Amino acid sequence: MNTSTIAAVRLIAFTDAVLSAVGLPAADAHLVADSLVQADLWGHQSHGVMRLSWYVARIRAGVVHAVTQPDLIVDAGAVAVLDGKDGVGQVIAAGAAHEALRRAKVHGIGAVAVRNSNHFGTAAYFTRMAPPEGCIGLLTTNASPAMAPWGGRKKIVGNNPWSVAAPAGSHPPMVLDIANTVVARGKVFLARQKGLPIPAGWAISAAGEPTTDPAEALAGIILPMGEHKGYSISVALDVLSGVLTGSGFGTGVHGPYQTEHRSGCGHLMIALNIEAFLPLAEFNARMEKLIAELKSVPLAKGFKEVFYPGEIEARNEERCLREGLCLPEQTLTDLAQLAKETGREALLPF
């Protein structure tokens, strides 16, 4: 692991410049750059700038359009359907979030289905747009096959992440952002980058044997969380993200690390206007009470504190903004190569 630190603002500027160099409009390049560095700030390097080279490769291959021009297919009050037309996933997801929030302000709820999108990084980046607007955000997406149906030995089910974000009064927002595998596949890629083994129980090899080798895991099957429960949740989210939206589903979805296939992934963004249910001040007070209850329990052996969902990320962000980011050597190598390829070497932040 590299021990030198990088200022987030410089990393955003570099990432922004690389994305602009491959054709993203200025506002879109900044959005994607901010979303990637934000993941690093939260402590989720599996979804941070490590993925920049993947996105650039897909844009250059033509399976992602650098200029995102979605179409509004359905406009029906609280409900909308967007066709992303193979644009940049973050830009499409942000558009869906803004549209859902706008509709929630009018109707109490806004639901925006998205088809023909791409990988958008961390789902929490988009659900976190809801709490400042006095809303709760819920976002689902499907993904390329990572796990087998429970009892099977061929991967045809995505890890299909989902996120929920809600205001939390005087606290940072309460945020859930999880995949339905034991671990997000990006964390296996990150372990491979770092040259580290993965914990037992994360994956099995293509031969169906337990493995701690990240390369074997990526060629094999990532295991579902909670055994049959994680598998079932993933299938249900594929119904919401793929089947309902008119997008790809199951084996019809392809990943961000592939350059030969369009993604075909879909999303469903739902915004709930809290004021349509009860006064926002009352909701925030109730959230503060919930958090106080969570943190009041006696600690289990080996634990120093109870965290509510999203609290660790908020603390990581505060620390990393103050101290800087440390990135794996392989990520730095990949960024340096991108800088050379795009003529942005002068902007390298390290």
N, C-alpha and C positions, 0 to 999 in steps of 0.2 A: 504494500500500500504506500502510495506517495505521502510524504509527511509535510510537504509544503502546502500552504493554503492559497485559495483563489477567492477573490472577492466576487460575490454573486453578481454584482452590477456589471463587472467586466466579462463574466462568463455569459451573461444575457446578451451583452453587446456583440460578443464574438459569434454566438449561436445565431443571433438575429442576422448578422452579416453573411454567414454561410448560407442561411435559408434564402436571403435576398439574392445571393449569387446564383441560386438554382431556380430562380423565377418567382418566388413568393412575393406578392405585393407587400409593401412596407408594414401595414397594420397586421397582416396575417403572419409575417415573419416574426414580428415582435410578440404576438400572442403565443405562437408555438414555442419560441425561445423562453418566454416567461414560464410557460407551463412545464417545460423540461427542467429548468433550473429550480422551479418551485418544488418539484419532486425531490431533487437533491437536497434542498433546504429542509424538507420534512424528514429526511433520513431514508428516503426510498430511492437509492441510486439505481435500482433495477428499472426504474421508469424515468430516469433523468437523462442527462446529456449522453449517457451510454448509447441511447437509441438514435442519436442524431445521424450517425452514419447509415443506419437502416433506412431512415426516412429519406435521406438524400439519394440513396441507391434506388429506392422505389420511384422517386420523382424522375430520376434520370432514365429509368427503365420504361417510363410512360404508363405505369399501372396506377400512379397517383398523379392527378392534375395539379400543377403548382398553383394555378389560378382557380379558386373554388367558386363555383357558380351554381348553388343549389336552386332547385325549383320547389315552389309550394304546390303540392299535389292536391291536398285536401285543406280547406279552410272552413271549419264548421264550429264556430263559437269557441268553446273550451278546448276543442280538438284540432290538431293540425298534423299533416304528414308532409315531411320534407324528403325530396330526393337529392342526396348529396352529390350525385353524378361523379363519383370517384374522386372528389376533392380531398383536401387535407382534413384529417379527422378532427383535429382540435378546432379548426375554424367552423366545421359543421356542427360539432357538439356545442360550441359557444353560441352559435346562432340558435340552436334548438333550445338552449337554456334561456336565452333572452326572450325567445318567443313564448316559451312556457310561462315565464314570470309575467310577461305582459298580459297573457290571457288569464292567469290566476288573479291578477289585480281586478279584472273585469268580472270574472265568473266564479271566483273563489278557488278554482282549480284550473290548471292548464296542463294538457297532455300532448306532447309532440313526439310523434313516431318518426324515425329516420331510417331511410333505406340507402343502400349503395354508398356507405361511408368508408372510413378507414380507421385504423388504430388511433386513439386519441390520448394516449398516455394515462395519467391518473384520473379516474372518474371523480375523485374528490375535488379536483380543480374546478369542475363545473357545478357540482352540487353546492360548493361553498359560495357560489354566486347568489344563492337563495337567502341565507340568513341576513345579510345586510338589507335585503328588501322586505324583511318581515315575513319570510316564507320558509317552508321546509322544502328541500329539494331531494328528489329521488331519481337516480339514473341507473339504467341497466344497459348492458351491451353484451353482444356475443363475441366469440373469438374462435380462432382456428382450433381444430381438435388437439386436445392435450391429455384427455383421460379416456378410459374405456367405460362403456356402460357397466354398471356394477355387476360383477360376475364374468365380465368379458376380458379379452386380452388384445383388443384392437382399438386404438384411440380414434373416436369419431365424435366426441363431445368436447366442446370448449370449456375453459375454466370460467367463462362468462361472468366477469366482475360486475359488482353493483355497489352503489354508494347512497347513503342518506346523510344529509347535513341539516342541522337545526340550530337556531339561535339558542344561546345558553345564558342569557342575562348578562351578568358582569364577567362571565368566563368566555374564553374563546369558544367558537361553535363546537357542538358535539357532532362528530363526523365518523361515520362507518364507511370504510372503503376496503372491500375484500374480494378476492377471487374464491371460487368454490373448490379449488384444489387445496391440498395441504399447504401449498405455497405457490405464489405467482411464478410462472415460468421464467419471468425476467430475473428472479432471484437465483435461479439455476444458471442462467446466462452469466449473471454477475459472479457467481462462485467460479465458473469456468474462467472468466476474465482474471480473477484473483489467484487462480491456480489452487483453489481450496476444495476439499471434499464437501459434499452436502450431507446433512444429517440422515441417519437411517430412518426410513419411514416416509421420506419425501417421494420416492419414485421406485419403479421397477424397470429393469432393462427390457430390450425388445424380446429377449428370451423369457421374460416373465419372472426374472430373479431379482431379489432386493439388491439395490446398488447405492453406493455413496459417491460414485463417479459422475460428475455433472454431464460429461459428454454422453455417457451411457444413458443417463436419465433423459436427456434431450432427444436421443434416438429412440428411447423407450416410451414409458407412460408415467406421467405425473399422477400421483394418487389423489382421490377426492378427500376433502376434509369430512370427518364424521362418517366415513365409509359410504353406505347407500344414501345417507342424507345429503351429502355434498353433491353426489351424482344427480339426485332428484331435483335439488335446487337449481343446478346448472341447466337441466333440461327445461324446467319451468321458465327460467330466464331466457332461454333460447326461444321459447314460445313468444314471450313479450318482445324480445329484441329482434328476432328474425322472422318468425312465422307471421306475427301480427303486423309487422311493419312492411311486409312485402319484400324484405331483403333476403340475403342468403341465410341458411341455417345448417347446423350439423357440419357435414363435410363440404358444404358450399361456401365456407368461410376460410380465408387464407390469412396468414400472419404477417406482421410488419417486417420480419426478417427474410421474407421471400420476395424476389424481384420478378418472378415469372408469372404471377397471378394477380389480378385485381382482388381486392379484399372481400367485397361482398358483405361486410359486417353491417349490422343495424343496431340502433339504440332506441331507447324509450326514455324521454325526460318528462318527469311529472313535477309540477310545482303546486304547493298548497299554500294559499294565503291564510296565515294564522288568524288574522282579524275576522275572517269569515266564520271561524269556529269559536273564538273567544278573544277578549282583548289581549293585545300583544304584551302589555305590561304584566298581565296575569300569567300568561304563558311563560314569560321569562322568570317570574318569581317561582313558578312551579318547577321549571328546569333547574334553578338554583337549589331548590329543596331536594330534587332528585339527586343532583351531584353531591350535595352535602351528605345525603344518606349513603351513597355509594362509597364515599371516602371515609365514612365513620366506622366501618366494620373493623373488627380485630384483624391483624395481618397474619397471613399464613406464613409458615416457616420459610425463610429465604427471601421474603419480600420486605421492601422498605416503605412502599407506598402503594395505594390503590389509585389507578388512573381511570378517568372516564374516556370513552372513545374520542380520539382526536387530540387529547391533551399532550401526549408525547410528541406528536408532530408539531404542535404549537411551540413547545419548549425547544425542540430541535431547531425550528426556524429562527427563534430568537437567538439561540447560541451561534448558529452558523452565520447569521447576518453580522454578528458581533466579531466572531473569530475567523470566518472564512470557511471555505469548503475544501475537503480533502478528497481527491478522486483517485481511483485505481490507476496503476501505471498503464494498463492496456487501454483504458478510456483516454488517457492523455495522449497515448500513441495514435489512437484513432482520430482524435481531434486535430493533432498536428498534421496528419495525412490529409484530412479534410481542408485544413488551412492551405496546404500546398496545392491541392487540386482546384480550389476555388479562388486562389490569389488573395487570401485573407491572412497571410502569415503575420503581418504587422499587428493584427488584432488579437493574436494568441494571448490569453490571459496568464500564461505561465512561461 
